[in-house]
Amino acid sequence: MKIRVIITLKNGVLDPQGTAVSHALVSMNYPEMKSIRQGKVIDIDLGQNIYNEDMMHEICRKLLVNTVIEDYKITILEE
Amino acid sequence: MKSAIIIFPGTNREQDMRHALNRAGIESEFVFCNQKDLPENIQLVVLAGGFSYGDYLRTGVMAANSNIMNAVKEFAHNGGLVLGVCNGFQILCEAGLLEGVLMRNTNGRFICKTVDLKIENNQTPFTNSYEKGQVINIPIAHGEGNYFADSETLKSLEDNGQIVLRYTDNPNGSQNNIAGIINKKGNVLGMMPHPENHVDDLQKNQEGLGVFLSLLK
């Protein structure tokens, strides 16, 4: 089974990386976008392990995500 | 006084830190992060600067989850003094020993220069050799020193006098010009600037030495 964790910055948290990407686009002569926010995607292949949703949320909270500034979503890529 | 300086893969300020501690007469021992226990009879744990675990995932998070940090948490809960500088501050936040988080500088750049800091609270074991309101000049060297916390946390930091050091001219976008904070109990301090780099004649000034001399009071 394969799962994907998508991590995004919470609304209201400034994103200097997204802003830098936004500026780069303008300097490449693309139109100015309303906003660009950069996040992270983490793909996990569980192998033979059985998917345990509670454990996965715990892993997110303890390591993968800092919930002070980030939100996350777990999606199943492959059963 | 005896101290332990924790070394993670990617820590690179441990020798500077040892030098500064020496200048104040504090002994130090290097302790590697895969160890489970701190040395006995220490009164201080120092997390030095650097790029632990290459800053992978988020700055400080891998280090915050290493073996030795369980011992550091226990040490702190028992009232032991813990000082985190730069990456050490980031690690303390990720470990939950301090509130908030250090984000990328708002200008998107790594900043390396000396800055002026105002001592907001001199009633701490780390700042009691300074005057309240005194301005000291020490270096910063970081890409992620932009302090962020939710408004409730910020208010409680302000109300409890937990904001110990503030930039006089904010270099990185930190909320409320925060350069260093202390926990509620008053035994864990995190700061982005490097006091260990202004401690002797070879350097621009010795205005960082007070942090280490304070520990002896």
Contacts between the chains, C-beta under 8 A, distances in Angstrom:
chain1	res1	chain2	res2	distance
A	13	B	103	7.5
A	13	B	148	6.7
A	14	B	103	7.3
A	14	B	106	6.4
A	14	B	146	7.8
A	14	B	148	7.9
A	14	B	173	7.0
A	16	B	103	7.5
A	16	B	104	4.6
A	16	B	105	6.6
A	16	B	106	5.3
A	16	B	107	7.3
A	16	B	108	4.7
A	16	B	146	7.6
A	16	B	173	7.7
A	17	B	104	6.2
A	17	B	108	7.1
A	19	B	108	7.2
A	20	B	108	4.6
A	62	B	65	7.3
A	63	B	57	7.5
A	63	B	61	6.6
A	63	B	65	6.1
A	64	B	57	7.1
A	66	B	58	5.9
A	66	B	61	7.2
A	66	B	94	7.0
A	66	B	101	5.5
A	68	B	100	6.6
A	68	B	101	4.8
A	68	B	148	7.1
A	68	B	149	6.8
A	68	B	150	7.0
A	69	B	101	5.5
A	69	B	103	6.6
A	69	B	148	6.0
